[in-house]
Amino acid sequence: MGAAACSQAQMVFGNICFPVSSPQDIVAAVASQMPAHTRLAVFDSITSNTALVLPIRELVALCRSRGIQVLVDAAHSLMQQEVDLAALDADFYVANCHKWLAGP
């Protein structure tokens, strides 16, 4: 049994339709698919399958306006993008060192 099932949490996956013509398309898609009872949103800063750079600041702002905590998975963007953590205002910003820092 997974952690979500143990805590009675529900995982919801949003769909982004391609082609994406603007960052606002992504924000609008997330806004329309995010359930009202959402407590934590998790976003890849750069997606692994498509290398799509998500508009993280805008997504964090959307979540903030709804009282939702945000975790940013920066595994693919660490050392690839400049990041101002204070300006980003995400609750959690996580990454690993095996992709770009040659860590174990």
Protein Blocks (a to p, Z undefined) as FASTA:
>chain_A
ZZklmnopacdddddddddfbfklmmmmmmmmmcfklcbdcddfbdfklopacdfklmmm
mmmmnopacdddfklmgokaccdfklnopabdcddfklmnopZZ
